[in-house]
Amino acid sequence: MTEAFNSDRAGFHAEYRIVRPDGSVRWISDRSFPVRNAQGALVRIAGVATDETNAHNAGVAAAAGATSGEHRATGGGSRTISITC
């Protein structure tokens, strides 16, 4: 992972769902980015994960009500990863 951040200054973003032990599904937006010193060397990787369930569900509801099938056919252009805890 460190090697990837050494070659990429932009960082990382992923959106995925988790299934909690009680069966509820939560959508997580995960962003990581390199922190560099004055010389540009990587000193740490920082990040934040936020619960985007409400926004995700609102987007799904809006897409379901859309008259064009293009959004559903393309998956909205985002990649999702399912992780069961």
C-alpha positions as CSV (number, residue, x, y, z in Angstrom):
1,M,0.0,0.0,0.0
2,T,2.9,2.4,0.8
3,E,4.2,1.8,-2.7
4,A,0.9,2.8,-4.2
5,F,0.9,6.1,-2.3
6,N,4.5,6.8,-3.2
7,S,3.5,6.7,-6.9
8,D,0.0,8.3,-6.5
9,R,-0.3,11.7,-4.8
10,A,-4.1,11.8,-5.1
11,G,-5.0,9.2,-2.5
12,F,-7.7,6.6,-2.5
13,H,-11.5,6.5,-2.4
14,A,-13.9,3.5,-2.1
15,E,-17.6,3.1,-1.4
16,Y,-18.8,-0.2,0.0
17,R,-21.5,-1.7,2.1
18,I,-21.2,-3.6,5.3
19,V,-23.8,-5.9,6.8
20,R,-23.9,-5.6,10.6
21,P,-24.5,-8.6,12.9
22,D,-28.2,-7.5,13.3
23,G,-28.6,-7.8,9.5
24,S,-28.8,-4.0,8.8
25,V,-26.9,-2.7,5.8
26,R,-24.7,0.5,6.0
27,W,-22.9,2.2,3.1
28,I,-19.5,3.5,3.9
29,S,-17.4,6.1,2.0
30,D,-13.7,5.6,2.7
31,R,-11.0,8.1,1.8
32,S,-7.3,7.8,2.4
33,F,-4.5,10.2,1.4
34,P,-0.8,10.5,1.8
35,V,0.7,12.9,4.3
36,R,4.2,14.1,3.2
37,N,7.0,16.0,4.9
38,A,8.6,19.2,3.5
39,Q,10.9,17.0,1.3
40,G,7.8,15.2,-0.2
41,A,8.6,11.9,1.5
42,L,5.6,9.9,2.7
43,V,5.4,10.0,6.5
44,R,1.9,8.6,7.1
45,I,-1.4,7.6,5.5
46,A,-4.4,9.4,6.9
47,G,-8.0,8.7,6.2
48,V,-11.6,9.0,7.1
49,A,-14.6,6.7,6.8
50,T,-18.1,8.1,6.8
51,D,-21.5,6.5,7.0
52,E,-23.3,7.5,3.7
53,T,-26.3,5.2,4.1
54,N,-28.9,8.0,4.0
55,A,-27.4,9.6,1.0
56,H,-27.0,6.3,-0.8
57,N,-30.6,5.3,-0.1
58,A,-31.8,8.7,-1.4
59,G,-29.8,8.2,-4.6
60,V,-31.2,4.7,-5.1
61,A,-34.8,6.0,-4.6
62,A,-34.2,8.8,-7.1
63,A,-32.7,6.4,-9.7
64,A,-35.7,4.1,-9.3
65,G,-38.0,7.0,-10.1
66,A,-36.0,8.2,-13.1
67,T,-37.6,7.8,-16.5
68,S,-34.3,6.8,-18.2
69,G,-33.0,3.3,-17.7
70,E,-29.4,4.5,-18.3
71,H,-28.5,5.0,-14.6
72,R,-29.6,1.5,-13.6
73,A,-28.0,-0.1,-16.7
74,T,-24.5,1.5,-15.9
75,G,-24.7,1.1,-12.2
76,G,-24.4,4.8,-11.7
77,G,-20.7,4.7,-12.5
78,S,-19.6,3.7,-9.0
79,R,-17.9,0.5,-7.9
80,T,-19.1,-1.2,-4.8
81,I,-17.5,-3.9,-2.6
82,S,-19.6,-6.1,-0.3
83,I,-18.0,-6.9,3.1
84,T,-19.9,-9.0,5.6
85,C,-18.9,-8.6,9.2
